[in-house]
Amino acid sequence: MAVTSSPLRITVLTTLAMLAFAANSVFCRLALGAGTIDAASFTFIRLLSGTLMLVILVRLRVAKRDGSVHGSWWSAAMLFLYAICFSFAYLSLDTGVGALILFGCVQLSMIGWGLIQGERPSLVQWLGTLLAVGGLVYLLSPGATAPPLFAAVLMAIAGVAWGVYSLRGRGVSQPLLVTADNFLRASPMALVALMVAMPAWSVDLHGAVLAVLSGALASAVGYAIWYAALPALSATLAASVQLSVPVIAAAFGVALMAEPVTPRLVIASLVILGGIGLVILARSRQARGG
């Protein structure tokens, strides 16, 4: 997918990518919430189908492949940790809640890495970070509408793992090729988890199809579309548009599964996404020397 200068094309590609990322939560929750597949099988089928689709896309889209560019076992381990925790978390979490925890922890882990690397946040960035953390604490605090704690912790781990995976992949020259290699390396890890979980296997056709859609469509094709749009987006805009993913996921959860929109979820979403938005905008202003 070659990137053109057409604003309409970039807008369409970016929108499709965000829909694909949100669809991962939807497909997973549809499959696991209905008990049509177990979490380990969903993870394995998702990673395997994603690998196959990415290999096809690499052959179709990457005209000149650099043999020195490849993934890594550490990145693959983070990808697997994200995928397995993501699946088990969605056994209990609503779609929007899961996406919000995942996204919040991805962004906070990347902000935290910047602090470890010696970044000096402005007062606004500190305020945004504290707001986002406070929103997560509020979302997970005890109460009648609080999400199940163990599932929430699993999704938080998935978010941190994806944050680490994203940090390790920044600046690679052929991201689609590297992603395909990492998916390929992560698939045997998912197979081991599948063997360990053998007594709990429970797969029907509906669940398997949703897992394939999650891997091949929402993951593989979604990443390909995102990488096609990314060069035309500023770093700030690329980070900002991802704020829409939890909102889109929650909307699908309400429309397709009649999941409730609780005051806790609305308030937490506004605080978490607003806090992260402050950090993104402050970083952009800082980078411009404002």
NORNORSUL-V720855 format. One record per run of one state. SS is the DSSP state (h for helix, s for strand, l for the rest). FROM is the first residue (numbers start at 0). TO is the last residue. If there is no record, write none. Layout:
ss:SS from:FROM to:TO
ss:SS from:FROM to:TO
This chain:
ss:l from:0 to:5
ss:h from:6 to:32
ss:l from:33 to:35
ss:s from:36 to:36
ss:l from:37 to:37
ss:h from:38 to:60
ss:l from:61 to:71
ss:h from:72 to:88
ss:l from:89 to:93
ss:h from:94 to:115
ss:l from:116 to:121
ss:h from:122 to:139
ss:l from:140 to:147
ss:h from:148 to:167
ss:l from:168 to:173
ss:h from:174 to:195
ss:l from:196 to:196
ss:h from:197 to:199
ss:l from:200 to:201
ss:s from:202 to:202
ss:l from:203 to:203
ss:h from:204 to:229
ss:l from:230 to:233
ss:h from:234 to:240
ss:l from:241 to:242
ss:h from:243 to:256
ss:l from:257 to:261
ss:h from:262 to:286
ss:l from:287 to:289
